[in-house]
Amino acid sequence: MAQRQMKRLSALMAGVVWSLIVIQAEAQTQVDLRTQSKDVDFANAASTRPVKTGVSLPLTCGVGELFFVSNAPAGSNLYACVTANTWALEGGGAGGAGTLTVQLDGGLVGTRAIENLVSSTGLITTAVDTGMRIDIQNTADTAVMLTKAAAQSGTLFLCTSASGSAGTYTCPMAPTLAAYTAGMTVAWKPDVAGAGGPTTLNIDTLGARSIKLADGTTDPTPIDVQAGRLLPLWYDGSVFRQIASSPLSGSPSALQPTCSAALRGRLWFATGAAGVKDGLTVCAKDATEAYAWRTLY
C-alpha cells in the first residue's frame, strides 16, 4: 500500500515539474545563442548587420561599441568606442591607423601608418579631425612672408618720424622692427627739416644710428633732410646711408646753404616767381680752392 502511494506521489510530482517546464518554455521569447546553439550559419539570413548604422556618430558610446557611418568614404566607415564617448576609426596596419602611401609629384616617398605634417618657415599648417576625415589647411604666415597687399600698401618699409628734432630723429615701423640688419632699407619721412651736421635715427628704440650721405662718411647738409619728403636709407651694418643724395632743392622758400667741400658737385635749383627765370647753380671750387655756387642757368 505504501509503495503504491509513493509511486502515485512521484508520478504527480513529475507531472507538476513537466508542466512548469512547458509553461516556462512557452513564456521564453529570447534564445541565448552562446549556450543554446552550435556552429551558427547566417549564410541564408535576410540580414546579418552586426553593428549600428547611421550618417553621423552618436554623441555617447560605451567601450567596445561599433558604429558604421554610411555616408563616409569607403574604407573610413567603421568606428569603435575606445573610451567612454570617444570614437576611433578602425582600420588595418600598425596601431589600427591604416596604411598610407605618400607620394611627391607622383614619386613614391614611402608607405607608413603615420604621416607627420611639419610646418615650414612662412607657412602655418593646421589639421582637424572631423570624426569622419582629417582636414589639412596651409596658410601664409604674414608675420614672415611678404604679401602683395602689404607691398602695395607702402607701409612695410615706411618709418615716419614725429620726434620734433632737427638732428636726433626717432620713428616706428609696422610690424615692429626686431633688429638692424646690414642691407635693410627704410623709407624714412622726417617730420622737421634737418639742421645739417651729425644726424641720427633711432627705429623702434633699437638704438640711435648715424645718418650719412651715400659715401657713408659725410654728414647730411640742411638740404639733404627736408620735412615731409621721403628719404630712402639703407643700413650698412654701422650707419644709415642715403641711397641717393638729393641733387636739387626745388623749394622756392628753401635757404641756399653755403657751398663747401661737403656740397661739392651738388646742384641747387631755385624756382623763379612770376616773370622771373628759374636758377640752376652747382657747388664747385676754382683754382684757388675757393668754393662757391657757380651759375649754370
Backbone torsions as a table, in degrees:
resi	resn	phi	psi	omega
1	MET	NA	-46.5	-179.0
2	ALA	-65.2	-36.2	-179.9
3	GLN	-68.6	-38.8	178.7
4	ARG	-65.2	-37.5	178.4
5	GLN	-65.8	-40.1	179.5
6	MET	-64.6	-39.3	178.9
7	LYS	-65.1	-41.9	179.0
8	ARG	-63.2	-40.9	-179.2
9	LEU	-64.9	-39.8	-179.9
10	SER	-66.2	-42.7	178.9
11	ALA	-63.7	-39.9	178.3
12	LEU	-62.8	-45.0	-179.1
13	MET	-63.6	-39.6	179.3
14	ALA	-63.6	-38.8	179.0
15	GLY	-66.0	-39.8	178.6
16	VAL	-63.6	-45.8	-179.9
17	VAL	-60.8	-42.6	-179.9
18	TRP	-64.3	-39.4	178.9
19	SER	-63.1	-41.6	178.8
20	LEU	-63.7	-38.9	-179.8
21	ILE	-64.8	-42.7	179.8
22	VAL	-63.7	-44.4	179.7
23	ILE	-61.0	-44.4	-179.4
24	GLN	-64.6	-39.9	180.0
25	ALA	-64.6	-40.4	-179.8
26	GLU	-67.2	-31.2	-179.4
27	ALA	-80.5	-16.1	-177.8
28	GLN	-74.2	123.8	179.3
29	THR	-115.9	-7.0	-179.0
30	GLN	-123.0	145.3	179.6
31	VAL	-119.4	129.7	177.2
32	ASP	-86.9	102.8	-176.7
33	LEU	-64.4	-23.0	-178.6
34	ARG	-65.5	-34.5	-173.5
35	THR	-114.6	-16.5	-174.1
36	GLN	-114.3	14.4	177.9
37	SER	-144.8	168.1	-178.6
38	LYS	-152.3	133.4	178.8
39	ASP	53.6	54.1	-177.9
40	VAL	-66.4	132.4	-179.2
41	ASP	-122.5	114.0	-179.3
42	PHE	-99.6	17.9	-175.1
43	ALA	-58.5	-33.3	-177.2
44	ASN	-101.3	10.1	-179.6
45	ALA	-75.2	148.3	-179.8
46	ALA	-68.0	-32.8	-178.9
47	SER	-147.8	138.5	179.9
48	THR	-132.1	33.1	-179.8
49	ARG	-67.1	115.9	-177.2
50	PRO	-92.0	-9.3	-177.1
51	VAL	-128.8	160.4	176.1
52	LYS	-71.7	150.6	-174.9
53	THR	-129.7	145.0	177.3
54	GLY	-173.5	177.6	-178.4
55	VAL	-93.5	-7.9	176.9
56	SER	-149.0	151.7	-178.0
57	LEU	-70.2	138.5	175.1
58	PRO	-62.0	151.3	-179.4
59	LEU	-70.5	-28.5	-178.5
60	THR	-122.2	152.3	176.8
61	CYS	-161.7	159.6	175.9
62	GLY	-108.1	151.7	-176.7
63	VAL	-55.7	128.4	178.7
64	GLY	100.6	-12.6	178.8
65	GLU	-69.7	151.0	175.2
66	LEU	-119.1	151.5	178.3
67	PHE	-149.0	135.7	-179.0
68	PHE	-106.6	115.4	178.6
69	VAL	-86.9	108.2	-169.3
70	SER	-72.2	-24.7	-177.2
71	ASN	-100.4	9.1	177.9
72	ALA	-80.5	159.3	177.5
73	PRO	-59.0	148.9	180.0
74	ALA	-57.1	132.0	-177.9
75	GLY	93.5	-7.4	179.6
76	SER	-126.6	39.1	-173.9
77	ASN	-101.9	-34.6	-169.3
78	LEU	-92.5	125.4	-179.6
79	TYR	-122.0	147.6	176.4
80	ALA	-121.8	145.7	177.1
81	CYS	-84.9	104.4	-173.5
82	VAL	-87.2	-32.6	170.7
83	THR	-139.4	169.4	-176.4
84	ALA	-53.2	122.7	176.4
85	ASN	64.7	22.9	179.4
86	THR	-126.7	116.0	179.1
87	TRP	-96.0	146.6	176.5
88	ALA	-135.6	135.2	178.4
89	LEU	-67.2	131.7	-179.3
90	GLU	-98.7	140.8	179.0
91	GLY	-164.1	-178.3	178.8
92	GLY	-86.8	-174.7	177.3
93	GLY	87.6	179.2	-177.6
94	ALA	-62.9	132.7	176.1
95	GLY	69.1	11.5	-179.6
96	GLY	70.6	17.3	-174.7
97	ALA	-94.4	-1.8	-178.8
98	GLY	86.6	172.4	179.1
99	THR	-110.7	127.9	-176.6
100	LEU	-116.9	125.9	175.2
101	THR	-100.9	122.9	-176.6
102	VAL	-107.7	129.2	176.4
103	GLN	-121.9	154.0	175.0
104	LEU	-127.1	113.3	-176.6
105	ASP	53.6	38.7	177.9
106	GLY	87.2	-10.6	179.0
107	GLY	-94.6	142.2	-176.7
108	LEU	-70.8	128.1	173.2
109	VAL	-94.9	-44.9	179.5
110	GLY	168.0	169.3	178.0
111	THR	-124.8	114.7	-177.3
112	ARG	-142.1	168.2	177.3
113	ALA	-84.4	-15.7	-176.4
114	ILE	-128.3	134.6	172.2
115	GLU	-115.7	127.2	-178.6
116	ASN	-107.7	124.1	179.3
117	LEU	-95.5	122.9	-177.6
118	VAL	-114.9	121.2	178.5
119	SER	-75.1	136.4	177.5
120	SER	-101.5	170.0	-179.4
121	THR	-60.2	126.9	179.4
122	GLY	93.5	-8.2	179.4
123	LEU	-122.3	141.6	175.1
124	ILE	-115.3	120.1	-178.6
125	THR	-108.0	126.8	177.0
126	THR	-121.2	142.4	178.6
127	ALA	-133.0	129.2	-177.5
128	VAL	-127.6	127.3	175.8
129	ASP	-88.5	110.4	-177.4
130	THR	-82.3	-7.2	-175.2
131	GLY	103.0	-28.1	177.5
132	MET	-118.0	-19.9	178.9
133	ARG	-156.5	169.3	175.3
134	ILE	-113.0	118.7	178.9
135	ASP	-93.0	129.3	179.9
136	ILE	-118.6	131.0	-179.1
137	GLN	-136.4	134.4	175.7
138	ASN	-109.6	132.1	176.9
139	THR	-130.4	154.7	-179.6
140	ALA	-77.5	136.9	174.9
141	ASP	-87.9	98.3	-174.3
142	THR	-69.3	-9.9	174.0
143	ALA	-76.6	-13.7	-179.2
144	VAL	-117.2	-43.1	-174.9
145	MET	-94.0	140.0	176.1
146	LEU	-84.3	126.0	178.1
147	THR	-100.9	161.1	177.4
148	LYS	-60.1	-39.9	-178.8
149	ALA	-61.9	-42.0	-179.9
150	ALA	-67.5	-40.0	179.4
151	ALA	-66.2	-40.3	-178.4
152	GLN	-73.2	-23.3	-178.7
153	SER	-69.6	-24.5	179.6
154	GLY	76.5	3.6	-176.1
155	THR	-93.8	-13.6	-172.7
156	LEU	-63.4	-39.7	-177.7
157	PHE	-106.2	0.8	-176.0
158	LEU	-73.6	135.0	178.7
159	CYS	-136.5	99.4	-174.6
160	THR	-100.2	121.9	-178.5
161	SER	-82.7	149.8	174.5
162	ALA	-145.7	30.6	-173.6
163	SER	-85.0	-18.3	178.0
164	GLY	73.0	14.0	-179.0
165	SER	-109.2	145.5	179.3
166	ALA	-95.0	6.5	-179.9
167	GLY	-146.6	-24.7	179.7
168	THR	-120.0	96.9	-174.2
169	TYR	-100.4	149.7	171.7
170	THR	-132.0	157.9	175.7
171	CYS	-163.7	152.8	175.6
172	PRO	-102.8	160.6	174.0
173	MET	-128.2	156.5	178.9
174	ALA	-130.3	118.2	-0.4
175	PRO	-68.7	164.5	-177.6
176	THR	-57.9	131.9	-179.7
177	LEU	-68.6	130.2	-177.4
178	ALA	-84.5	-34.2	-177.3
179	ALA	-165.9	153.9	171.3
180	TYR	-74.6	133.6	-179.4
181	THR	-128.7	132.6	179.9
182	ALA	-58.0	128.8	-179.5
183	GLY	97.9	-12.8	-180.0
184	MET	-66.3	148.9	178.8
185	THR	-115.7	151.4	-179.0
186	VAL	-136.9	134.7	172.0
187	ALA	-95.7	96.3	-172.0
188	TRP	-95.1	134.1	177.6
189	LYS	-120.7	100.1	-179.6
190	PRO	-66.9	147.6	178.1
191	ASP	-90.6	-24.8	176.7
192	VAL	-134.3	155.2	179.2
193	ALA	-68.1	145.1	-179.7
194	GLY	-73.0	153.4	179.4
195	ALA	-89.0	-10.0	-175.0
196	GLY	86.9	155.6	-178.3
197	GLY	89.4	-159.6	-178.4
198	PRO	-56.0	126.7	-177.3
199	THR	-138.3	137.3	-179.2
200	THR	-127.7	159.4	176.5
201	LEU	-135.8	129.6	178.8
202	ASN	-118.7	112.6	-177.7
203	ILE	-100.0	124.3	175.9
204	ASP	50.2	39.7	176.7
205	THR	56.4	27.4	178.2
206	LEU	-81.4	-7.5	179.8
207	GLY	120.3	143.3	-179.0
208	ALA	-72.9	135.5	175.1
209	ARG	-127.4	142.3	-177.9
210	SER	-66.7	146.7	172.2
211	ILE	-104.3	127.3	-179.1
212	LYS	-125.1	166.6	172.5
213	LEU	-72.0	-175.9	-172.9
214	ALA	-60.5	-24.9	-178.7
215	ASP	-75.7	-12.6	177.8
216	GLY	84.3	-0.3	-178.4
217	THR	-126.8	-27.9	-174.7
218	THR	-86.2	131.4	177.1
219	ASP	-69.8	151.2	177.8
220	PRO	-64.3	149.4	173.2
221	THR	-93.7	171.6	178.7
222	PRO	-58.2	-26.0	-178.6
223	ILE	-85.9	-8.6	-176.8
224	ASP	-84.5	-22.1	180.0
225	VAL	-123.9	104.1	-179.3
226	GLN	-113.4	138.5	-178.6
227	ALA	-62.0	132.8	175.2
228	GLY	81.2	-4.7	179.6
229	ARG	-96.1	134.4	-179.5
230	LEU	-72.5	127.9	-176.3
231	LEU	-121.7	108.7	178.4
232	PRO	-71.5	130.2	178.5
233	LEU	-126.7	152.7	169.8
234	TRP	-134.2	147.1	-175.5
235	TYR	-97.8	123.2	-176.6
236	ASP	-93.9	9.3	-178.1
237	GLY	101.8	-12.1	179.9
238	SER	-134.4	-46.3	-178.0
239	VAL	-133.8	163.8	171.5
240	PHE	-90.0	126.4	178.9
241	ARG	-108.5	142.0	170.9
242	GLN	-68.9	132.1	-178.9
243	ILE	-66.6	-36.2	176.6
244	ALA	-147.6	129.9	178.5
245	SER	-71.3	138.9	-178.2
246	SER	-66.2	119.8	-177.5
247	PRO	-82.3	-21.3	-174.4
248	LEU	-132.0	153.9	173.2
249	SER	-88.7	-60.4	177.5
250	GLY	72.6	-1.9	-178.7
251	SER	-101.5	119.6	-177.8
252	PRO	-66.4	-19.8	-177.7
253	SER	-97.6	-7.5	-177.2
254	ALA	-71.8	141.4	179.4
255	LEU	-87.1	125.0	-178.8
256	GLN	-69.1	125.0	-178.4
257	PRO	-75.1	168.6	178.2
258	THR	-73.6	132.0	179.1
259	CYS	-68.7	131.5	-179.4
260	SER	-148.9	179.5	-179.8
261	ALA	-60.7	-30.2	-179.8
262	ALA	-68.2	-25.6	-178.2
263	LEU	-103.8	7.0	-176.2
264	ARG	-55.3	125.6	-179.6
265	GLY	88.2	-5.5	179.9
266	ARG	-80.3	143.7	178.4
267	LEU	-96.4	149.1	174.9
268	TRP	-129.3	119.4	-179.9
269	PHE	-109.8	126.5	179.8
270	ALA	-119.3	121.6	178.8
271	THR	-76.2	136.3	-179.8
272	GLY	-89.8	151.4	176.7
273	ALA	-72.3	179.4	179.8
274	ALA	-57.7	126.6	179.5
275	GLY	83.3	1.9	-179.8
276	VAL	-120.8	133.5	-178.7
277	LYS	-72.6	156.4	174.1
278	ASP	-69.9	162.2	178.5
279	GLY	-127.7	140.9	178.5
280	LEU	-133.0	121.2	-179.6
281	THR	-129.1	162.4	177.6
282	VAL	-131.0	141.6	178.1
283	CYS	-85.1	118.7	-178.2
284	ALA	-151.8	159.5	178.8
285	LYS	-106.0	156.7	176.9
286	ASP	-100.4	-168.8	-176.7
287	ALA	-66.9	-17.8	179.6
288	THR	-92.4	8.8	-178.8
289	GLU	69.6	22.5	178.4
290	ALA	-91.9	129.0	-180.0
291	TYR	-94.4	138.9	178.7
292	ALA	-163.3	159.4	175.4
293	TRP	-79.4	120.3	-177.7
294	ARG	-101.6	130.1	-176.1
295	THR	-73.8	128.8	175.2
296	LEU	-104.9	-29.3	179.1
297	TYR	-148.3	NA	NA
